[in-house]
Amino acid sequence: MPILVAENLRKAYGELTLLDGVDVSIHEGERVGLVGSNGAGKSTLARMLVGIDTPDEGRVARRREATIRYLSQEPDLPMERTARDVVFDGLGAWADAFRTHEALSHRIAAHEPGWEELLGKQAASAQEVERLGGWERSRQVDVLLEQLGMRQMLRPIEELSGGEQRRVALARLLVEEPTLAVLDEPTNHLDADTIEWLETYLKEQYRGALLLITHDRYVLDRVVTRTLEIDQGQIHSYAGGWQSYLTAKAERMAHASRAEANRKNLLRTELDWLRRSPKARTSKSKARVERAVALRDAKGPQVERVARFELQRERLGGTVLETHDLSLELGGRELVRSLSFVLQRGERVGIVGPNGAGKTTLLKAVLGLLEPSLGRVVVGKNTKFAYFDQGRSGLDDEQSLQHNVAGDRSHVQFQGKSVDIRSYLKRFLFEPHRARDRVAALSGGERARAALAKMLLLPANVLLLDEPTNDLDVSTLATLEEMLVEGESTALIVCHDRYFLDRVATGILAFEDEGQVTAYAGNYSDYREARAERDATRERTRPVAGKAEKRRDRACRDPCRRN
């Protein structure tokens, strides 16, 4: 049974057409992924499906009794409420019944005048709580917030970071369990372990239908059963997740390529006939002329544009980067304890761990922006860093894209050549007329590409990348992966994108308990396997130790009894 059906949706902003006659339907229990390049219209389509935005043309029919909820990239939450209260509200009628029972209980306990008369109302509210799911549902709020990394649940929303507010909004949506949840980049600002938990929760526990807009390719592969792609204003539907989508898209593009080749061959034949100047007097001749004109004017399939990233080459010495018994503290809290680590030429080390563990702090210590509490950082004399920070703070919102990347210059030096700035920006998917756009007007993905464009002009040989995958579409991620791997780059990469780390990482630095940072060989999957084996070994040895302790306890107690 369909939850919603959208027909012939059209949406344009000025001369830019985002959606051109789009049809979409989502049915009960479906798990649908929505992919496409940055700016293709994914969020626009999502907002129209849930009723926040209206299309220029077309209609969306939603099932009347269905509840449809949307997790936006910038949630609107009541700033004065606590995180727990906001999520608690997601329980709806149950929350109302629970609060009524709680208020009545307080009044009865305080022996307010007429408290005896409130006993019946208290019993009725207790029955309503039981009918709507029982008393344990309040525990669900705490569990979801804890699993999403929210430890301080009683802080007001206004005191939370943007990432924390997103996690609160996600927890509220999950606890509400709508008929259809539309999640726009739900994995942003989540660490890898939390993403794995969310992936499992959506796959195994969430009962409603899902529309997932995400660049996390593992989530797409492991959760969704159908993938929608927005491409040049059109929607294409594919069965299955990420890998199935890639295979089916390749087949579609190959078919389109063959059809285009056939069109060009037929057009060549018809043009040759026209050049022989036939007298188009018969209806058959006229039809052939019209067909030739139609073939000539028909638009062939557009080639998908992808960004092109290249590193400036700088020679590296024998020593690249080392830490010796490095300890870092921030605000009186020990983040890193006695880390000794060597980064060698050609290594790409992923840095993973919970939010707030100290991953960015480690990068700042490497850059010399933070003084170690103990130990030291050794930087090779030929090592030149390029830093890509997660806040894209190197960009000035009030200046143009061109000024941010090149200053007052009209040309930049790139790969030993003088390149027009507009041509350089085109490598990052910015059309020439966009060079004068203010950075404040750019989307999240465009800001990320602008920051990369600026960074890659630097003469550097070691990259420090802090959450480089945030806001980038999958085709741009693939280009970034190719640059890092094919260019044999040397890099430290703070990242929560497991697919990305599986593609590029040669090693992992994992932030674990109480300032412990452990190095693992291989990519993210290798690290997960090694960590699972270590944890399993600990579990196997723990009962043995327990039995030995019990034997020692008995040996101690028995003589005592005899005495």
JOLIN-V897741 format. One record per pair of residues at least 12 apart in sequence whose ideal C-beta (glycine too) atoms are under 8 Angstrom apart, sorted by sequence separation. I is the first residue (numbers start at 1). GAP is how many residues later the second one is. D is the distance in whole Angstrom. If there is no record, write none. Layout:
I:GAP:D
I:GAP:D
//
This chain:
9:12:7
10:12:8
34:12:7
48:12:6
186:12:7
212:12:6
226:12:7
227:12:8
326:12:7
327:12:7
351:12:8
365:12:6
409:12:7
412:12:6
468:12:7
493:12:7
507:12:6
508:12:4
8:13:5
9:13:4
170:13:8
210:13:7
226:13:6
227:13:7
236:13:7
325:13:5
326:13:4
366:13:8
422:13:5
491:13:8
507:13:7
8:14:7
9:14:8
104:14:5
108:14:6
150:14:7
210:14:7
225:14:8
226:14:7
227:14:6
325:14:7
326:14:7
421:14:7
507:14:6
508:14:7
8:15:7
9:15:7
225:15:7
227:15:7
273:15:7
274:15:7
325:15:6
326:15:8
406:15:5
506:15:8
507:15:7
508:15:7
6:16:7
7:16:6
170:16:6
224:16:8
225:16:7
229:16:7
236:16:7
323:16:5
324:16:6
405:16:7
430:16:8
452:16:8
506:16:7
508:16:6
6:17:6
51:17:8
104:17:6
105:17:6
150:17:6
202:17:8
224:17:5
227:17:7
323:17:6
492:17:8
505:17:8
506:17:7
510:17:6
6:18:4
50:18:5
52:18:7
104:18:4
149:18:6
150:18:7
223:18:7
227:18:4
270:18:7
274:18:6
323:18:5
367:18:6
406:18:8
485:18:7
505:18:5
508:18:8
5:19:8
6:19:7
49:19:8
50:19:8
148:19:4
199:19:7
203:19:6
222:19:7
273:19:7
322:19:7
366:19:8
402:19:5
405:19:7
430:19:7
481:19:6
485:19:6
504:19:8
505:19:6
508:19:4
4:20:8
5:20:5
50:20:4
199:20:5
203:20:5
221:20:4
229:20:7
322:20:5
367:20:6
402:20:8
405:20:7
429:20:6
430:20:8
448:20:7
477:20:8
484:20:5
503:20:8
4:21:7
24:21:7
100:21:8
101:21:6
104:21:6
150:21:7
195:21:7
198:21:8
202:21:5
220:21:5
221:21:4
270:21:6
271:21:6
321:21:8
322:21:7
428:21:5
463:21:8
502:21:5
510:21:7
4:22:6
18:22:7
19:22:5
145:22:8
148:22:6
166:22:7
167:22:7
220:22:4
221:22:6
270:22:4
320:22:8
321:22:4
335:22:7
336:22:6
428:22:7
448:22:7
481:22:5
501:22:6
502:22:5
2:23:5
3:23:5
18:23:4
22:23:7
26:23:8
47:23:7
145:23:7
148:23:5
166:23:5
167:23:7
199:23:6
320:23:5
335:23:3
339:23:8
402:23:7
430:23:8
448:23:5
449:23:8
477:23:6
481:23:5
501:23:4
502:23:5
2:24:7
3:24:7
46:24:7
101:24:4
195:24:7
199:24:6
218:24:8
320:24:6
363:24:7
401:24:7
428:24:7
447:24:7
448:24:5
2:25:5
3:25:6
19:25:7
24:25:7
47:25:8
100:25:5
101:25:6
163:25:7
164:25:8
181:25:7
217:25:5
220:25:8
267:25:7
270:25:6
271:25:7
320:25:6
336:25:7
428:25:5
468:25:7
1:26:6
2:26:8
18:26:5
19:26:6
145:26:5
163:26:3
186:26:7
335:26:5
336:26:6
427:26:8
444:26:7
445:26:5
463:26:6
465:26:6
469:26:6
498:26:5
1:27:5
101:27:8
144:27:4
162:27:7
174:27:7
181:27:6
183:27:7
187:27:6
335:27:8
444:27:4
445:27:6
449:27:7
463:27:7
464:27:7
465:27:7
467:27:6
468:27:7
469:27:8
498:27:8
97:28:6
100:28:8
101:28:6
170:28:8
180:28:6
181:28:7
182:28:8
183:28:7
185:28:6
186:28:6
267:28:4
330:28:7
425:28:6
443:28:8
445:28:6
448:28:8
452:28:8
462:28:5
463:28:4
464:28:5
465:28:5
466:28:5
467:28:6
469:28:4
43:29:8
177:29:7
179:29:5
180:29:5
181:29:5
182:29:5
183:29:5
184:29:5
185:29:6
187:29:5
266:29:6
267:29:6
316:29:5
336:29:8
360:29:8
401:29:6
424:29:7
461:29:6
462:29:7
463:29:7
465:29:7
467:29:7
11:30:7
43:30:7
141:30:7
144:30:6
177:30:6
178:30:6
179:30:7
180:30:7
181:30:7
183:30:7
185:30:7
328:30:6
360:30:7
462:30:8
463:30:8
465:30:7
97:31:4
98:31:5
144:31:6
177:31:6
180:31:7
182:31:8
183:31:7
330:31:6
445:31:7
469:31:5
97:32:5
174:32:7
187:32:6
263:32:6
11:33:6
328:33:6
401:33:6
402:33:4
11:34:8
141:34:6
328:34:7
401:34:6
402:34:7
93:35:8
94:35:7
97:35:6
140:35:6
263:35:7
340:35:8
400:35:7
401:35:7
404:35:6
9:36:7
19:36:7
22:36:7
264:36:8
338:36:8
339:36:7
400:36:5
401:36:5
11:37:7
21:37:8
263:37:7
328:37:6
338:37:7
400:37:6
401:37:8
94:38:4
400:38:6
401:38:6
9:39:6
93:39:6
94:39:6
98:39:8
326:39:7
334:39:8
399:39:7
400:39:7
98:40:7
260:40:5
330:40:8
398:40:7
399:40:6
149:41:7
260:41:6
397:41:7
398:41:8
401:41:7
6:42:7
11:42:8
148:42:7
149:42:7
259:42:8
328:42:7
397:42:5
398:42:7
6:43:6
94:43:6
323:43:8
396:43:6
397:43:4
414:43:7
11:44:5
12:44:6
257:44:7
328:44:6
329:44:4
395:44:5
413:44:8
4:45:6
10:45:6
11:45:5
149:45:6
256:45:4
321:45:7
327:45:6
328:45:6
405:45:7
412:45:6
9:46:5
10:46:5
91:46:6
148:46:6
326:46:6
327:46:5
404:46:6
10:47:4
91:47:8
147:47:7
327:47:4
429:47:8
9:48:7
10:48:6
253:48:8
326:48:7
327:48:6
405:48:5
8:49:6
9:49:4
91:49:8
325:49:6
326:49:4
401:49:6
405:49:5
8:50:4
88:50:7
91:50:7
147:50:5
148:50:8
325:50:4
326:50:7
404:50:6
7:51:6
8:51:8
9:51:7
90:51:8
147:51:8
324:51:5
325:51:8
326:51:6
406:51:8
6:52:7
7:52:6
323:52:7
324:52:5
395:52:6
405:52:7
6:53:7
7:53:8
88:53:5
323:53:7
6:54:5
7:54:8
87:54:5
147:54:8
323:54:5
324:54:7
5:55:7
6:55:8
322:55:7
323:55:7
392:55:5
395:55:6
4:56:6
5:56:5
321:56:8
322:56:4
392:56:7
395:56:6
4:57:7
84:57:6
87:57:7
321:57:7
394:57:6
4:58:5
84:58:7
87:58:6
321:58:6
392:58:8
3:59:7
4:59:7
319:59:7
321:59:7
392:59:5
395:59:7
3:60:5
320:60:5
394:60:6
2:61:7
84:61:7
319:61:4
394:61:8
1:62:7
4:62:7
83:62:7
318:62:7
319:62:8
321:62:6
3:63:5
317:63:5
320:63:6
388:63:6
4:64:7
316:64:7
317:64:6
319:64:8
388:64:7
3:65:7
317:65:4
316:66:6
317:66:7
83:67:6
315:67:6
316:67:7
388:67:5
314:68:8
387:68:7
83:69:7
84:69:4
386:69:5
83:70:5
84:70:6
232:70:6
314:70:6
386:70:8
82:71:7
83:71:7
86:71:6
82:72:5
83:72:6
386:72:5
82:73:6
231:73:7
82:74:6
83:74:7
384:74:8
386:74:4
81:75:7
82:75:7
384:75:6
385:75:6
388:75:7
80:76:6
81:76:6
384:76:5
386:76:7
388:76:7
390:76:4
79:77:7
80:77:7
83:77:7
384:77:5
385:77:5
386:77:5
387:77:5
388:77:5
389:77:5
390:77:4
79:78:5
80:78:7
383:78:7
384:78:7
385:78:8
386:78:7
388:78:6
78:79:6
79:79:4
382:79:7
383:79:5
385:79:6
387:79:8
77:80:5
388:80:6
390:80:6
83:81:8
87:81:6
90:81:8
86:82:6
90:82:4
86:83:8
89:83:7
90:83:7
87:84:5
90:84:8
91:84:6
92:84:7
83:85:5
87:85:5
90:85:4
91:85:7
86:86:6
90:86:4
74:88:8
77:88:6
87:88:6
75:90:6
75:91:6
77:91:7
77:92:6
73:93:8
75:93:8
75:94:4
71:95:8
72:97:8
367:97:7
71:98:6
366:98:7
71:99:6
363:101:5
71:102:5
312:102:7
312:103:7
363:103:6
69:104:5
310:104:8
390:104:7
310:105:6
360:106:6
69:107:6
359:107:8
67:109:7
69:109:4
68:110:6
71:110:7
67:111:4
68:111:7
69:111:7
71:111:7
73:111:5
66:112:8
67:112:5
68:112:5
69:112:6
70:112:5
71:112:5
72:112:6
73:112:6
66:113:4
67:113:8
69:113:7
71:113:6
66:114:6
68:114:7
70:114:7
71:115:6
73:115:7
63:116:8
309:118:8
308:119:5
309:119:8
343:119:8
307:120:7
308:120:8
307:121:5
307:122:5
306:123:8
305:124:6
366:126:7
363:129:7
363:131:7
50:132:6
49:133:7
360:134:6
359:135:5
46:136:5
348:136:6
348:137:8
46:138:6
43:141:6
321:141:7
348:141:6
351:141:6
42:142:8
307:142:6
320:142:6
346:142:5
348:142:7
349:142:7
351:142:7
352:142:8
309:143:7
346:143:8
347:143:6
348:143:5
349:143:5
350:143:5
351:143:5
352:143:7
312:144:7
346:144:6
347:144:8
349:144:7
350:144:8
351:144:7
352:144:7
311:145:7
312:145:7
314:145:5
316:145:5
345:145:6
348:145:6
350:145:6
310:146:7
312:146:7
314:146:6
315:146:7
316:146:7
344:146:8
309:147:6
312:147:5
314:147:4
343:147:7
362:147:8
312:148:7
313:148:8
311:149:8
343:149:7
352:149:7
28:151:8
350:151:4
311:152:8
359:152:6
358:153:6
26:154:6
350:154:8
357:154:4
350:155:4
362:155:8
348:156:5
349:156:7
352:156:6
348:157:6
349:157:7
350:157:7
351:157:8
352:157:7
353:157:6
354:157:7
358:157:8
348:158:5
349:158:5
350:158:5
351:158:5
352:158:5
353:158:3
347:159:5
348:159:8
349:159:7
350:159:7
352:159:7
353:159:7
192:160:5
194:160:8
346:160:8
347:160:6
349:160:6
351:160:7
191:161:7
193:161:7
194:161:8
49:162:7
191:162:7
191:163:5
191:164:5
353:164:8
46:165:7
190:165:8
189:166:7
46:167:6
307:168:8
341:168:7
306:169:5
307:169:5
43:170:7
306:170:7
309:170:6
320:170:6
349:170:8
31:171:8
42:171:5
304:171:7
308:171:7
309:171:6
321:171:8
31:172:8
306:172:8
307:172:5
311:172:6
352:172:7
306:173:6
309:173:8
310:173:7
350:173:8
309:174:4
316:174:7
350:174:6
352:175:7
3:176:6
4:176:7
311:176:5
335:176:8
341:176:8
3:177:5
32:177:8
34:177:6
310:177:7
337:177:7
29:178:8
31:178:7
32:178:7
34:178:7
35:178:8
311:178:6
337:178:4
339:178:5
341:178:6
29:179:8
30:179:5
31:179:5
32:179:5
33:179:5
34:179:5
336:179:6
337:179:6
29:180:6
30:180:7
32:180:7
33:180:8
35:180:8
334:180:7
335:180:6
337:180:8
28:181:6
31:181:7
33:181:7
334:181:4
336:181:6
27:182:7
26:183:6
26:185:6
35:185:7
45:185:7
33:187:5
42:188:6
327:188:7
41:189:5
33:190:8
40:190:4
33:191:4
40:191:7
31:192:6
32:192:6
35:192:6
41:192:7
163:192:7
31:193:5
32:193:7
33:193:7
34:193:8
35:193:7
36:193:6
31:194:5
32:194:5
33:194:4
34:194:5
35:194:5
36:194:4
37:194:8
30:195:7
31:195:7
32:195:7
33:195:7
34:195:8
35:195:8
36:195:6
30:196:6
32:196:6
34:196:7
24:204:7
149:205:6
3:206:6
149:206:5
22:208:8
33:208:7
33:209:8
35:210:7
19:211:7
22:211:8
24:211:6
21:212:8
22:212:7
23:212:7
33:212:8
20:213:4
21:213:8
22:213:5
19:214:6
20:214:7
18:215:6
17:216:5
215:254:7
215:257:6
217:257:6
215:258:6
215:259:5
215:262:6
37:267:8
218:280:5
189:281:8
216:281:6
218:281:5
188:282:6
215:282:8
216:282:8
217:282:4
188:283:7
216:283:7
185:286:8
195:301:6
196:302:8
195:303:7
192:304:5
191:305:5
192:305:8
190:306:6
192:306:6
187:309:7
192:309:8
192:332:7
73:371:7
38:391:8
39:404:6
38:405:6
38:406:8
39:406:7
38:407:3
39:407:7
38:408:6
38:411:8
38:433:7
40:433:8
38:434:7
38:435:5
37:436:5
36:437:7
35:438:8
37:438:6
38:438:7
35:439:6
37:439:8
//
